[in-house]
Every structure is written in C-alpha cells, then in structure tokens.
Amino acid sequence: MPTVKVEIYTKTFCGYCHRAKRLLDAKGVAYTEYDITMGGEDSKRMVERNPVARTVPQIFIDDKPVGGSDDLAALEREGRLDAMLGL
C-alpha cells in the first residue's frame, strides 16, 4: 500500500478541525498536525503553501491543498477520498 503524506493545520478550539481529524482517524490515516492557535512559523507556512487559506483546518495530501473540513467531507461523500489517501 502506498504511503501518502497527510498534514493538517488546526487551532485548539476549532470544531471543524476536530471533525476533519475524526474523519481521518476513522479511516486509520496517519497525519501530521500543526497547531497554529498562537500563530507562529507554522501559521506563516500554511499561508505560503496555500495563499488563499485564511481559515482552519487546512488539509494537504501529498503536498496538495485539499481545503478545509467541508472539502474533506465532500471528497468522502463523492467517493474520492480513499483513492487520494491510497486506501
């Protein structure tokens, strides 16, 4: 099974962030989480990677921006998420 790199930028009290992580957890997908609650370098890096990103979560699969929680859920509904995750 190919390994994909999944990264998610979050904030501590973000319900959408928790929803996105629950979906990834339910699929058994390992991901790297960057908590940008306090801003910092990870926050700057998120915007550099996806200049239109202004909200969290921001999800990247193999360095490609997927969008936020609603975008991730839409990929799941459309049956496209598993293929992106290599499942």
N, CA, C and O atoms as a GROMACS GRO file, in nm:
protein
  348
    1MET      N    1   0.085  -0.119   0.000
    1MET     CA    2   0.000   0.000   0.000
    1MET      C    3   0.089   0.124   0.000
    1MET      O    4   0.176   0.138   0.085
    2PRO      N    5   0.067   0.214  -0.094
    2PRO     CA    6   0.148   0.337  -0.096
    2PRO      C    7   0.119   0.424   0.026
    2PRO      O    8   0.007   0.427   0.077
    3THR      N    9   0.221   0.492   0.070
    3THR     CA   10   0.206   0.581   0.184
    3THR      C   11   0.190   0.724   0.132
    3THR      O   12   0.271   0.773   0.054
    4VAL      N   13   0.085   0.788   0.177
    4VAL     CA   14   0.065   0.928   0.142
    4VAL      C   15   0.096   1.014   0.264
    4VAL      O   16   0.084   0.969   0.378
    5LYS      N   17   0.137   1.136   0.237
    5LYS     CA   18   0.167   1.230   0.344
    5LYS      C   19   0.044   1.319   0.363
    5LYS      O   20   0.001   1.389   0.271
    6VAL      N   21  -0.012   1.315   0.484
    6VAL     CA   22  -0.129   1.396   0.516
    6VAL      C   23  -0.088   1.494   0.626
    6VAL      O   24  -0.032   1.454   0.728
    7GLU      N   25  -0.117   1.622   0.603
    7GLU     CA   26  -0.087   1.726   0.701
    7GLU      C   27  -0.211   1.810   0.723
    7GLU      O   28  -0.287   1.835   0.630
    8ILE      N   29  -0.231   1.852   0.847
    8ILE     CA   30  -0.348   1.932   0.880
    8ILE      C   31  -0.307   2.045   0.976
    8ILE      O   32  -0.243   2.022   1.078
    9TYR      N   33  -0.345   2.165   0.939
    9TYR     CA   34  -0.322   2.283   1.023
    9TYR      C   35  -0.449   2.309   1.101
    9TYR      O   36  -0.557   2.317   1.044
   10THR      N   37  -0.435   2.321   1.234
   10THR     CA   38  -0.552   2.331   1.321
   10THR      C   39  -0.534   2.442   1.424
   10THR      O   40  -0.427   2.501   1.439
   11LYS      N   41  -0.644   2.468   1.495
   11LYS     CA   42  -0.643   2.552   1.614
   11LYS      C   43  -0.714   2.475   1.724
   11LYS      O   44  -0.802   2.393   1.697
   12THR      N   45  -0.677   2.500   1.847
   12THR     CA   46  -0.722   2.421   1.961
   12THR      C   47  -0.874   2.408   1.972
   12THR      O   48  -0.924   2.296   1.986
   13PHE      N   49  -0.947   2.516   1.967
   13PHE     CA   50  -1.091   2.510   1.992
   13PHE      C   51  -1.174   2.514   1.865
   13PHE      O   52  -1.284   2.571   1.863
   14CYS      N   53  -1.122   2.455   1.759
   14CYS     CA   54  -1.187   2.458   1.628
   14CYS      C   55  -1.268   2.329   1.607
   14CYS      O   56  -1.210   2.221   1.592
   15GLY      N   57  -1.400   2.340   1.606
   15GLY     CA   58  -1.485   2.225   1.583
   15GLY      C   59  -1.465   2.162   1.447
   15GLY      O   60  -1.470   2.039   1.433
   16TYR      N   61  -1.442   2.244   1.345
   16TYR     CA   62  -1.418   2.191   1.211
   16TYR      C   63  -1.288   2.111   1.206
   16TYR      O   64  -1.278   2.011   1.134
   17CYS      N   65  -1.189   2.156   1.281
   17CYS     CA   66  -1.062   2.084   1.288
   17CYS      C   67  -1.083   1.946   1.349
   17CYS      O   68  -1.032   1.846   1.299
   18HIS      N   69  -1.160   1.942   1.458
   18HIS     CA   70  -1.187   1.814   1.524
   18HIS      C   71  -1.266   1.722   1.432
   18HIS      O   72  -1.242   1.601   1.430
   19ARG      N   73  -1.359   1.778   1.355
   19ARG     CA   74  -1.438   1.698   1.261
   19ARG      C   75  -1.349   1.636   1.153
   19ARG      O   76  -1.364   1.518   1.121
   20ALA      N   77  -1.258   1.714   1.099
   20ALA     CA   78  -1.168   1.664   0.995
   20ALA      C   79  -1.076   1.556   1.052
   20ALA      O   80  -1.054   1.454   0.986
   21LYS      N   81  -1.024   1.576   1.172
   21LYS     CA   82  -0.936   1.477   1.232
   21LYS      C   83  -1.013   1.348   1.264
   21LYS      O   84  -0.958   1.239   1.249
   22ARG      N   85  -1.139   1.360   1.306
   22ARG     CA   86  -1.220   1.240   1.331
   22ARG      C   87  -1.236   1.156   1.205
   22ARG      O   88  -1.227   1.033   1.210
   23LEU      N   89  -1.259   1.223   1.091
   23LEU     CA   90  -1.274   1.151   0.965
   23LEU      C   91  -1.144   1.080   0.929
   23LEU      O   92  -1.146   0.963   0.890
   24LEU      N   93  -1.032   1.150   0.941
   24LEU     CA   94  -0.903   1.087   0.911
   24LEU      C   95  -0.873   0.973   1.007
   24LEU      O   96  -0.822   0.868   0.967
   25ASP      N   97  -0.904   0.994   1.135
   25ASP     CA   98  -0.883   0.889   1.235
   25ASP      C   99  -0.968   0.766   1.204
   25ASP      O  100  -0.922   0.653   1.215
   26ALA      N  101  -1.093   0.788   1.165
   26ALA     CA  102  -1.184   0.678   1.134
   26ALA      C  103  -1.133   0.596   1.016
   26ALA      O  104  -1.161   0.476   1.006
   27LYS      N  105  -1.059   0.659   0.928
   27LYS     CA  106  -1.002   0.589   0.813
   27LYS      C  107  -0.867   0.526   0.845
   27LYS      O  108  -0.807   0.457   0.762
   28GLY      N  109  -0.818   0.550   0.967
   28GLY     CA  110  -0.689   0.494   1.007
   28GLY      C  111  -0.571   0.561   0.941
   28GLY      O  112  -0.466   0.500   0.924
   29VAL      N  113  -0.589   0.687   0.903
   29VAL     CA  114  -0.485   0.760   0.831
   29VAL      C  115  -0.396   0.835   0.931
   29VAL      O  116  -0.444   0.909   1.016
   30ALA      N  117  -0.266   0.815   0.918
   30ALA     CA  118  -0.171   0.891   0.999
   30ALA      C  119  -0.155   1.029   0.936
   30ALA      O  120  -0.151   1.042   0.814
   31TYR      N  121  -0.145   1.130   1.020
   31TYR     CA  122  -0.127   1.266   0.970
   31TYR      C  123  -0.040   1.344   1.066
   31TYR      O  124  -0.027   1.311   1.183
   32THR      N  125   0.020   1.449   1.012
   32THR     CA  126   0.097   1.542   1.092
   32THR      C  127   0.010   1.663   1.118
   32THR      O  128  -0.044   1.723   1.025
   33GLU      N  129  -0.003   1.699   1.244
   33GLU     CA  130  -0.087   1.814   1.282
   33GLU      C  131   0.001   1.930   1.324
   33GLU      O  132   0.095   1.915   1.401
   34TYR      N  133  -0.032   2.047   1.270
   34TYR     CA  134   0.035   2.170   1.309
   34TYR      C  135  -0.068   2.260   1.377
   34TYR      O  136  -0.161   2.308   1.313
   35ASP      N  137  -0.050   2.282   1.507
   35ASP     CA  138  -0.142   2.367   1.583
   35ASP      C  139  -0.096   2.511   1.568
   35ASP      O  140   0.011   2.549   1.615
   36ILE      N  141  -0.179   2.592   1.503
   36ILE     CA  142  -0.142   2.732   1.480
   36ILE      C  143  -0.227   2.827   1.564
   36ILE      O  144  -0.248   2.942   1.526
   37THR      N  145  -0.275   2.778   1.677
   37THR     CA  146  -0.357   2.860   1.766
   37THR      C  147  -0.289   2.992   1.800
   37THR      O  148  -0.352   3.097   1.804
   38MET      N  149  -0.159   2.985   1.825
   38MET     CA  150  -0.084   3.104   1.865
   38MET      C  151  -0.009   3.168   1.748
   38MET      O  152   0.078   3.252   1.770
   39GLY      N  153  -0.043   3.129   1.625
   39GLY     CA  154   0.026   3.187   1.509
   39GLY      C  155   0.160   3.120   1.490
   39GLY      O  156   0.171   2.998   1.494
   40GLY      N  157   0.262   3.200   1.469
   40GLY     CA  158   0.397   3.148   1.457
   40GLY      C  159   0.435   3.102   1.317
   40GLY      O  160   0.365   3.129   1.219
   41GLU      N  161   0.547   3.033   1.311
   41GLU     CA  162   0.604   2.991   1.183
   41GLU      C  163   0.512   2.895   1.108
   41GLU      O  164   0.501   2.904   0.986
   42ASP      N  165   0.447   2.804   1.180
   42ASP     CA  166   0.358   2.709   1.112
   42ASP      C  167   0.241   2.782   1.046
   42ASP      O  168   0.196   2.743   0.938
   43SER      N  169   0.192   2.887   1.109
   43SER     CA  170   0.084   2.966   1.050
   43SER      C  171   0.131   3.034   0.921
   43SER      O  172   0.059   3.034   0.821
   44LYS      N  173   0.249   3.089   0.925
   44LYS     CA  174   0.306   3.152   0.805
   44LYS      C  175   0.327   3.049   0.694
   44LYS      O  176   0.300   3.076   0.577
   45ARG      N  177   0.375   2.930   0.732
   45ARG     CA  178   0.399   2.824   0.635
   45ARG      C  179   0.268   2.780   0.569
   45ARG      O  180   0.265   2.752   0.449
   46MET      N  181   0.159   2.772   0.647
   46MET     CA  182   0.030   2.734   0.592
   46MET      C  183  -0.012   2.830   0.480
   46MET      O  184  -0.056   2.787   0.374
   47VAL      N  185   0.003   2.959   0.505
   47VAL     CA  186  -0.037   3.059   0.406
   47VAL      C  187   0.058   3.057   0.286
   47VAL      O  188   0.015   3.081   0.173
   48GLU      N  189   0.185   3.029   0.309
   48GLU     CA  190   0.278   3.016   0.197
   48GLU      C  191   0.240   2.898   0.107
   48GLU      O  192   0.249   2.906  -0.015
   49ARG      N  193   0.198   2.789   0.171
   49ARG     CA  194   0.162   2.669   0.094
   49ARG      C  195   0.030   2.684   0.022
   49ARG      O  196   0.011   2.627  -0.086
   50ASN      N  197  -0.063   2.761   0.080
   50ASN     CA  198  -0.193   2.784   0.018
   50ASN      C  199  -0.231   2.930   0.044
   50ASN      O  200  -0.297   2.960   0.143
   51PRO      N  201  -0.191   3.021  -0.045
   51PRO     CA  202  -0.209   3.164  -0.021
   51PRO      C  203  -0.353   3.209   0.001
   51PRO      O  204  -0.375   3.315   0.060
   52VAL      N  205  -0.451   3.133  -0.044
   52VAL     CA  206  -0.591   3.172  -0.021
   52VAL      C  207  -0.644   3.119   0.112
   52VAL      O  208  -0.758   3.147   0.148
   53ALA      N  209  -0.564   3.044   0.185
   53ALA     CA  210  -0.606   2.985   0.312
   53ALA      C  211  -0.613   3.092   0.421
   53ALA      O  212  -0.514   3.156   0.453
   54ARG      N  213  -0.731   3.109   0.476
   54ARG     CA  214  -0.748   3.205   0.585
   54ARG      C  215  -0.817   3.142   0.705
   54ARG      O  216  -0.829   3.205   0.810
   55THR      N  217  -0.863   3.019   0.691
   55THR     CA  218  -0.933   2.951   0.799
   55THR      C  219  -0.868   2.815   0.823
   55THR      O  220  -0.789   2.767   0.741
   56VAL      N  221  -0.900   2.755   0.935
   56VAL     CA  222  -0.855   2.620   0.965
   56VAL      C  223  -0.977   2.530   0.978
   56VAL      O  224  -1.086   2.578   1.010
   57PRO      N  225  -0.959   2.403   0.954
   57PRO     CA  226  -0.835   2.338   0.920
   57PRO      C  227  -0.797   2.362   0.775
   57PRO      O  228  -0.882   2.393   0.691
   58GLN      N  229  -0.671   2.347   0.747
   58GLN     CA  230  -0.622   2.340   0.610
   58GLN      C  231  -0.554   2.205   0.598
   58GLN      O  232  -0.465   2.171   0.676
   59ILE      N  233  -0.596   2.128   0.499
   59ILE     CA  234  -0.550   1.992   0.485
   59ILE      C  235  -0.471   1.979   0.355
   59ILE      O  236  -0.511   2.030   0.250
   60PHE      N  237  -0.358   1.909   0.365
   60PHE     CA  238  -0.274   1.883   0.248
   60PHE      C  239  -0.253   1.732   0.238
   60PHE      O  240  -0.220   1.667   0.337
   61ILE      N  241  -0.272   1.678   0.120
   61ILE     CA  242  -0.244   1.538   0.094
   61ILE      C  243  -0.136   1.533  -0.013
   61ILE      O  244  -0.154   1.582  -0.125
   62ASP      N  245  -0.024   1.473   0.023
   62ASP     CA  246   0.094   1.472  -0.064
   62ASP      C  247   0.127   1.612  -0.116
   62ASP      O  248   0.152   1.631  -0.235
   63ASP      N  249   0.126   1.708  -0.025
   63ASP     CA  250   0.162   1.848  -0.051
   63ASP      C  251   0.062   1.923  -0.137
   63ASP      O  252   0.086   2.039  -0.172
   64LYS      N  253  -0.050   1.862  -0.171
   64LYS     CA  254  -0.154   1.931  -0.249
   64LYS      C  255  -0.261   1.982  -0.153
   64LYS      O  256  -0.311   1.906  -0.070
   65PRO      N  257  -0.298   2.109  -0.164
   65PRO     CA  258  -0.403   2.161  -0.076
   65PRO      C  259  -0.539   2.100  -0.110
   65PRO      O  260  -0.583   2.101  -0.225
   66VAL      N  261  -0.604   2.046  -0.007
   66VAL     CA  262  -0.736   1.987  -0.022
   66VAL      C  263  -0.843   2.087   0.018
   66VAL      O  264  -0.954   2.085  -0.035
   67GLY      N  265  -0.809   2.174   0.112
   67GLY     CA  266  -0.906   2.271   0.164
   67GLY      C  267  -0.932   2.242   0.310
   67GLY      O  268  -0.843   2.199   0.384
   68GLY      N  269  -1.057   2.265   0.351
   68GLY     CA  270  -1.093   2.250   0.491
   68GLY      C  271  -1.177   2.127   0.518
   68GLY      O  272  -1.182   2.034   0.438
   69SER      N  273  -1.242   2.128   0.632
   69SER     CA  274  -1.323   2.015   0.677
   69SER      C  275  -1.437   1.985   0.581
   69SER      O  276  -1.462   1.869   0.550
   70ASP      N  277  -1.507   2.088   0.534
   70ASP     CA  278  -1.617   2.067   0.439
   70ASP      C  279  -1.567   2.007   0.309
   70ASP      O  280  -1.634   1.922   0.250
   71ASP      N  281  -1.450   2.050   0.264
   71ASP     CA  282  -1.391   1.996   0.141
   71ASP      C  283  -1.354   1.849   0.159
   71ASP      O  284  -1.376   1.768   0.069
   72LEU      N  285  -1.298   1.816   0.274
   72LEU     CA  286  -1.262   1.677   0.304
   72LEU      C  287  -1.387   1.590   0.308
   72LEU      O  288  -1.389   1.480   0.252
   73ALA      N  289  -1.492   1.640   0.374
   73ALA     CA  290  -1.618   1.565   0.383
   73ALA      C  291  -1.680   1.547   0.245
   73ALA      O  292  -1.739   1.442   0.216
   74ALA      N  293  -1.669   1.648   0.160
   74ALA     CA  294  -1.724   1.637   0.024
   74ALA      C  295  -1.650   1.530  -0.055
   74ALA      O  296  -1.712   1.453  -0.128
   75LEU      N  297  -1.518   1.524  -0.041
   75LEU     CA  298  -1.442   1.420  -0.110
   75LEU      C  299  -1.486   1.282  -0.063
   75LEU      O  300  -1.493   1.188  -0.142
   76GLU      N  301  -1.515   1.269   0.066
   76GLU     CA  302  -1.562   1.142   0.121
   76GLU      C  303  -1.699   1.106   0.062
   76GLU      O  304  -1.721   0.992   0.020
   77ARG      N  305  -1.791   1.203   0.060
   77ARG     CA  306  -1.926   1.178   0.006
   77ARG      C  307  -1.920   1.138  -0.141
   77ARG      O  308  -1.998   1.054  -0.186
   78GLU      N  309  -1.829   1.200  -0.215
   78GLU     CA  310  -1.815   1.173  -0.358
   78GLU      C  311  -1.739   1.044  -0.387
   78GLU      O  312  -1.727   1.003  -0.502
   79GLY      N  313  -1.688   0.980  -0.282
   79GLY     CA  314  -1.614   0.856  -0.301
   79GLY      C  315  -1.473   0.874  -0.356
   79GLY      O  316  -1.414   0.780  -0.409
   80ARG      N  317  -1.419   0.995  -0.343
   80ARG     CA  318  -1.287   1.024  -0.399
   80ARG      C  319  -1.175   1.026  -0.294
   80ARG      O  320  -1.057   1.022  -0.329
   81LEU      N  321  -1.212   1.032  -0.167
   81LEU     CA  322  -1.111   1.049  -0.063
   81LEU      C  323  -1.021   0.926  -0.048
   81LEU      O  324  -0.900   0.940  -0.036
   82ASP      N  325  -1.080   0.807  -0.050
   82ASP     CA  326  -0.999   0.686  -0.032
   82ASP      C  327  -0.888   0.676  -0.134
   82ASP      O  328  -0.775   0.640  -0.100
   83ALA      N  329  -0.918   0.706  -0.260
   83ALA     CA  330  -0.816   0.700  -0.364
   83ALA      C  331  -0.704   0.801  -0.336
   83ALA      O  332  -0.586   0.770  -0.355
   84MET      N  333  -0.742   0.920  -0.291
   84MET     CA  334  -0.640   1.022  -0.260
   84MET      C  335  -0.550   0.977  -0.145
   84MET      O  336  -0.432   1.011  -0.139
   85LEU      N  337  -0.610   0.901  -0.052
   85LEU     CA  338  -0.536   0.856   0.066
   85LEU      C  339  -0.464   0.724   0.042
   85LEU      O  340  -0.394   0.674   0.130
   86GLY      N  341  -0.482   0.666  -0.077
   86GLY     CA  342  -0.417   0.540  -0.108
   86GLY      C  343  -0.479   0.422  -0.036
   86GLY      O  344  -0.412   0.322  -0.009
   87LEU      N  345  -0.608   0.434  -0.004
   87LEU     CA  346  -0.678   0.324   0.068
   87LEU      C  347  -0.747   0.231  -0.028
   87LEU      O  348  -0.810   0.134   0.015
   0.00000   0.00000   0.00000
